[in-house]
Amino acid sequence: MMNNKILLTVFVLSALVIYSCKNQPAPAYRQTGSVERLSPLMDDIIEPGVLPEILADSFDWSEGPVWVPGLNMLLFSDIPQNSVFQWTAKDGLKLYLKPSGYTDTIPRGGETGSNGLLLDPEGRLVLCQHGDRRMARMDAPLDKPEPRFVTLADRWNGKRFNSPNDAVCSSKGVLYFTDPAFGMEFRWEDPKREMDFAGVFRLGTDGEVSLLIDSLSAPNGIALSPDESTLYVSVSGSDARWYAYQLSDDGSLAGGKVFYDAREMKKDRPGSADGMVVRRDGIIFATGPGGVFVFDPEGNHLGTVLTGQRTSNCTLDAKGGWLYMTADMFLMRIKLR
């Protein structure tokens, strides 16, 4: 009799589990990848079982995502297509802006479009324009985009930039940006290069451009700590490292050190150190070999969102509840706690 009761209980519980699973809503988007958890703290950032989602695909090389709070909209670049796309939960994917990074009429090869995108303190769209080799601002409202641009900076000491790649703006409106040669037609060997180095620059509110770093082989992603006392810079290409610099009140840098070295991981996983975003609590999401690395402010590697793709950049929505990722031909996201 007791055995029959146990069997009945097991049967009922099994049926409830099956019923519950069948009645769970299907994910709105196709899931992919996995989450590598190297520290218990990772569970406080991404709930166990949560996976990345693919929101859109078929891009040539997606990059530079930025969240637009007032419009609940994500903008991101497709560099080879010289375009910016928009994505919203309501309307999905749409073309937002074309051309986005190269406005000349003379045909040229290479990665011509915009790369990093950001909003300045006044909420205007700022673009790292590969083809035009400048930092520019869109001269149109965010909800009525037009390919009209104002040049913010296109040279230092009279020499043209290589191809501004990524940027971050301080709360005071100071712009920090990287300038490797990835966007030039022949990259590092391009005869049109006017600088023999790839720099990290500062554009002050007075319009003056200052060189901060000229010793990194291929500076790429760039971000500020929440209190704006630390500037993070990634180095990509054949490298895969992140650096941290102390930022002084006068805008100068000091104490540069390697924040994290992922060169060994680069041997087995696609991609290199690239774009990044810092959450309000100091947690750093940084694209690197295999996906998005998650660091605490001390540089401890807590885990990785493994996308399975060369992952170029990432950003957060206004509340920090979603991490959006550009990964080769894909636009992805993952839910955060």
LINJO-V850057 format. One record per residue. N is the residue number from 0. PHI is phi as a letter, one per 40 degrees, with the letter a starting at -180 (* if undefined). PSI is psi in whole degrees, -180 to 180 (999 if undefined). NEAR is the number of other ideal C-beta (glycine too) atoms within 12 Angstrom. Layout:
n=N phi=PHI psi=PSI near=NEAR
n=N phi=PHI psi=PSI near=NEAR
This chain:
n=0 phi=* psi=-46 near=7
n=1 phi=c psi=-42 near=8
n=2 phi=c psi=-38 near=9
n=3 phi=c psi=-38 near=10
n=4 phi=c psi=-41 near=11
n=5 phi=c psi=-44 near=12
n=6 phi=c psi=-39 near=13
n=7 phi=c psi=-42 near=14
n=8 phi=c psi=-45 near=14
n=9 phi=c psi=-42 near=14
n=10 phi=c psi=-45 near=14
n=11 phi=c psi=-45 near=14
n=12 phi=c psi=-41 near=14
n=13 phi=c psi=-42 near=14
n=14 phi=c psi=-40 near=14
n=15 phi=c psi=-41 near=14
n=16 phi=c psi=-46 near=14
n=17 phi=c psi=-43 near=13
n=18 phi=c psi=-43 near=12
n=19 phi=c psi=-44 near=12
n=20 phi=c psi=-41 near=12
n=21 phi=c psi=-28 near=11
n=22 phi=c psi=6 near=10
n=23 phi=c psi=138 near=10
n=24 phi=c psi=138 near=8
n=25 phi=c psi=147 near=11
n=26 phi=d psi=141 near=18
n=27 phi=c psi=-28 near=13
n=28 phi=b psi=156 near=24
n=29 phi=c psi=131 near=18
n=30 phi=c psi=154 near=22
n=31 phi=a psi=171 near=26
n=32 phi=g psi=-160 near=28
n=33 phi=a psi=178 near=22
n=34 phi=b psi=119 near=33
n=35 phi=c psi=125 near=27
n=36 phi=b psi=109 near=23
n=37 phi=b psi=-11 near=20
n=38 phi=a psi=146 near=21
n=39 phi=d psi=-24 near=12
n=40 phi=c psi=-21 near=21
n=41 phi=c psi=-32 near=27
n=42 phi=c psi=-23 near=19
n=43 phi=c psi=-12 near=19
n=44 phi=b psi=-44 near=36
n=45 phi=b psi=122 near=35
n=46 phi=c psi=138 near=16
n=47 phi=d psi=137 near=16
n=48 phi=g psi=-17 near=13
n=49 phi=c psi=136 near=26
n=50 phi=b psi=159 near=26
n=51 phi=c psi=152 near=37
n=52 phi=b psi=145 near=30
n=53 phi=c psi=117 near=32
n=54 phi=c psi=-33 near=34
n=55 phi=a psi=161 near=31
n=56 phi=a psi=-169 near=23
n=57 phi=g psi=24 near=16
n=58 phi=c psi=159 near=33
n=59 phi=c psi=-50 near=22
n=60 phi=a psi=101 near=36
n=61 phi=c psi=145 near=48
n=62 phi=a psi=170 near=51
n=63 phi=f psi=44 near=54
n=64 phi=c psi=147 near=51
n=65 phi=a psi=140 near=46
n=66 phi=c psi=136 near=34
n=67 phi=b psi=99 near=31
n=68 phi=d psi=-45 near=18
n=69 phi=c psi=-24 near=15
n=70 phi=b psi=4 near=27
n=71 phi=f psi=52 near=20
n=72 phi=b psi=142 near=33
n=73 phi=b psi=132 near=42
n=74 phi=b psi=145 near=44
n=75 phi=a psi=157 near=50
n=76 phi=c psi=148 near=51
n=77 phi=b psi=101 near=43
n=78 phi=c psi=-53 near=41
n=79 phi=c psi=-28 near=28
n=80 phi=c psi=-2 near=30
n=81 phi=f psi=43 near=35
n=82 phi=b psi=154 near=35
n=83 phi=b psi=133 near=46
n=84 phi=b psi=157 near=40
n=85 phi=b psi=149 near=36
n=86 phi=b psi=134 near=40
n=87 phi=b psi=153 near=23
n=88 phi=c psi=-29 near=19
n=89 phi=c psi=-48 near=12
n=90 phi=b psi=-4 near=16
n=91 phi=g psi=-139 near=17
n=92 phi=c psi=137 near=28
n=93 phi=a psi=152 near=21
n=94 phi=c psi=132 near=24
n=95 phi=b psi=-43 near=38
n=96 phi=a psi=130 near=35
n=97 phi=a psi=126 near=23
n=98 phi=c psi=156 near=32
n=99 phi=b psi=-23 near=44
n=100 phi=b psi=-15 near=43
n=101 phi=b psi=115 near=37
n=102 phi=b psi=-1 near=29
n=103 phi=c psi=160 near=16
n=104 phi=c psi=-8 near=8
n=105 phi=c psi=120 near=11
n=106 phi=c psi=142 near=11
n=107 phi=a psi=158 near=25
n=108 phi=c psi=-167 near=17
n=109 phi=g psi=-171 near=28
n=110 phi=c psi=96 near=38
n=111 phi=c psi=-23 near=35
n=112 phi=c psi=-174 near=43
n=113 phi=c psi=154 near=56
n=114 phi=b psi=-102 near=54
n=115 phi=c psi=140 near=54
n=116 phi=b psi=147 near=53
n=117 phi=a psi=167 near=43
n=118 phi=b psi=136 near=30
n=119 phi=c psi=175 near=29
n=120 phi=d psi=-19 near=15
n=121 phi=c psi=6 near=15
n=122 phi=g psi=19 near=21
n=123 phi=c psi=150 near=27
n=124 phi=c psi=125 near=47
n=125 phi=b psi=137 near=41
n=126 phi=b psi=138 near=54
n=127 phi=c psi=107 near=55
n=128 phi=c psi=108 near=48
n=129 phi=c psi=-57 near=47
n=130 phi=c psi=-41 near=42
n=131 phi=c psi=-5 near=36
n=132 phi=f psi=49 near=42
n=133 phi=a psi=165 near=38
n=134 phi=c psi=128 near=45
n=135 phi=b psi=162 near=42
n=136 phi=b psi=137 near=31
n=137 phi=c psi=127 near=38
n=138 phi=c psi=60 near=21
n=139 phi=a psi=155 near=19
n=140 phi=c psi=153 near=16
n=141 phi=c psi=-33 near=30
n=142 phi=c psi=-2 near=18
n=143 phi=b psi=67 near=14
n=144 phi=c psi=144 near=31
n=145 phi=a psi=148 near=19
n=146 phi=c psi=59 near=27
n=147 phi=b psi=131 near=19
n=148 phi=b psi=146 near=31
n=149 phi=b psi=128 near=21
n=150 phi=c psi=124 near=25
n=151 phi=c psi=-41 near=36
n=152 phi=a psi=137 near=37
n=153 phi=b psi=3 near=29
n=154 phi=a psi=162 near=24
n=155 phi=b psi=130 near=29
n=156 phi=f psi=36 near=17
n=157 phi=g psi=-5 near=10
n=158 phi=b psi=137 near=21
n=159 phi=c psi=147 near=24
n=160 phi=c psi=162 near=43
n=161 phi=c psi=-76 near=45
n=162 phi=a psi=91 near=48
n=163 phi=d psi=133 near=50
n=164 phi=b psi=-51 near=52
n=165 phi=a psi=157 near=55
n=166 phi=a psi=159 near=47
n=167 phi=a psi=144 near=44
n=168 phi=b psi=133 near=35
n=169 phi=c psi=169 near=30
n=170 phi=c psi=-20 near=15
n=171 phi=c psi=-1 near=19
n=172 phi=g psi=10 near=25
n=173 phi=c psi=132 near=33
n=174 phi=b psi=128 near=43
n=175 phi=b psi=133 near=45
n=176 phi=a psi=156 near=50
n=177 phi=b psi=155 near=50
n=178 phi=a psi=66 near=50
n=179 phi=c psi=-174 near=47
n=180 phi=b psi=18 near=37
n=181 phi=c psi=-28 near=40
n=182 phi=c psi=-3 near=49
n=183 phi=c psi=154 near=33
n=184 phi=d psi=-42 near=26
n=185 phi=b psi=25 near=18
n=186 phi=f psi=-127 near=22
n=187 phi=c psi=-22 near=24
n=188 phi=c psi=11 near=13
n=189 phi=c psi=127 near=25
n=190 phi=c psi=-13 near=11
n=191 phi=c psi=-3 near=22
n=192 phi=c psi=136 near=25
n=193 phi=b psi=-9 near=22
n=194 phi=b psi=141 near=26
n=195 phi=c psi=22 near=13
n=196 phi=a psi=165 near=26
n=197 phi=b psi=118 near=36
n=198 phi=b psi=167 near=38
n=199 phi=b psi=126 near=44
n=200 phi=b psi=161 near=45
n=201 phi=b psi=127 near=39
n=202 phi=b psi=109 near=39
n=203 phi=c psi=169 near=22
n=204 phi=c psi=-15 near=18
n=205 phi=c psi=1 near=14
n=206 phi=g psi=1 near=17
n=207 phi=c psi=135 near=17
n=208 phi=b psi=128 near=32
n=209 phi=b psi=141 near=25
n=210 phi=c psi=124 near=30
n=211 phi=c psi=-42 near=35
n=212 phi=a psi=133 near=31
n=213 phi=b psi=14 near=23
n=214 phi=b psi=-2 near=18
n=215 phi=c psi=139 near=33
n=216 phi=c psi=-42 near=27
n=217 phi=a psi=70 near=35
n=218 phi=c psi=139 near=45
n=219 phi=b psi=-92 near=48
n=220 phi=c psi=154 near=53
n=221 phi=a psi=142 near=52
n=222 phi=a psi=162 near=47
n=223 phi=b psi=147 near=34
n=224 phi=c psi=161 near=31
n=225 phi=d psi=-35 near=20
n=226 phi=c psi=3 near=16
n=227 phi=g psi=27 near=25
n=228 phi=c psi=-12 near=21
n=229 phi=b psi=134 near=33
n=230 phi=b psi=124 near=42
n=231 phi=b psi=137 near=46
n=232 phi=b psi=132 near=49
n=233 phi=c psi=153 near=50
n=234 phi=b psi=124 near=39
n=235 phi=b psi=-146 near=40
n=236 phi=g psi=-131 near=26
n=237 phi=c psi=-11 near=14
n=238 phi=c psi=176 near=27
n=239 phi=a psi=70 near=37
n=240 phi=b psi=155 near=37
n=241 phi=b psi=140 near=42
n=242 phi=b psi=151 near=37
n=243 phi=b psi=132 near=33
n=244 phi=b psi=141 near=33
n=245 phi=c psi=130 near=22
n=246 phi=b psi=120 near=32
n=247 phi=c psi=165 near=16
n=248 phi=c psi=-30 near=13
n=249 phi=c psi=2 near=12
n=250 phi=g psi=-2 near=28
n=251 phi=c psi=160 near=19
n=252 phi=b psi=152 near=31
n=253 phi=a psi=160 near=18
n=254 phi=g psi=35 near=16
n=255 phi=c psi=132 near=26
n=256 phi=a psi=157 near=20
n=257 phi=c psi=122 near=22
n=258 phi=c psi=-43 near=36
n=259 phi=a psi=141 near=34
n=260 phi=b psi=116 near=23
n=261 phi=b psi=24 near=34
n=262 phi=c psi=-35 near=22
n=263 phi=c psi=-39 near=14
n=264 phi=c psi=-30 near=25
n=265 phi=c psi=-24 near=25
n=266 phi=c psi=-27 near=14
n=267 phi=b psi=-11 near=13
n=268 phi=b psi=146 near=27
n=269 phi=c psi=144 near=23
n=270 phi=h psi=179 near=39
n=271 phi=a psi=-178 near=37
n=272 phi=c psi=131 near=50
n=273 phi=a psi=-131 near=55
n=274 phi=c psi=164 near=52
n=275 phi=a psi=165 near=46
n=276 phi=a psi=147 near=44
n=277 phi=b psi=127 near=36
n=278 phi=c psi=165 near=32
n=279 phi=d psi=-29 near=18
n=280 phi=c psi=6 near=21
n=281 phi=g psi=-7 near=28
n=282 phi=c psi=134 near=37
n=283 phi=b psi=127 near=41
n=284 phi=b psi=115 near=45
n=285 phi=b psi=122 near=53
n=286 phi=c psi=137 near=51
n=287 phi=a psi=-167 near=49
n=288 phi=d psi=117 near=36
n=289 phi=g psi=-17 near=36
n=290 phi=i psi=-134 near=44
n=291 phi=b psi=116 near=54
n=292 phi=c psi=144 near=51
n=293 phi=b psi=118 near=43
n=294 phi=b psi=149 near=39
n=295 phi=c psi=172 near=27
n=296 phi=c psi=-20 near=25
n=297 phi=c psi=-2 near=18
n=298 phi=g psi=12 near=26
n=299 phi=c psi=131 near=20
n=300 phi=c psi=107 near=30
n=301 phi=c psi=-28 near=31
n=302 phi=i psi=-178 near=32
n=303 phi=a psi=135 near=37
n=304 phi=c psi=107 near=41
n=305 phi=c psi=109 near=34
n=306 phi=c psi=-21 near=43
n=307 phi=g psi=6 near=28
n=308 phi=b psi=164 near=32
n=309 phi=c psi=113 near=31
n=310 phi=b psi=123 near=46
n=311 phi=c psi=-38 near=49
n=312 phi=a psi=172 near=54
n=313 phi=a psi=161 near=49
n=314 phi=a psi=169 near=46
n=315 phi=b psi=153 near=33
n=316 phi=c psi=179 near=28
n=317 phi=c psi=-34 near=20
n=318 phi=c psi=-4 near=15
n=319 phi=g psi=22 near=24
n=320 phi=c psi=-18 near=20
n=321 phi=b psi=140 near=34
n=322 phi=b psi=118 near=45
n=323 phi=c psi=138 near=49
n=324 phi=b psi=133 near=51
n=325 phi=c psi=124 near=51
n=326 phi=b psi=93 near=44
n=327 phi=f psi=-112 near=30
n=328 phi=c psi=2 near=24
n=329 phi=b psi=154 near=37
n=330 phi=b psi=125 near=44
n=331 phi=b psi=169 near=44
n=332 phi=a psi=162 near=42
n=333 phi=a psi=143 near=41
n=334 phi=c psi=136 near=28
n=335 phi=b psi=159 near=32
n=336 phi=c psi=999 near=21
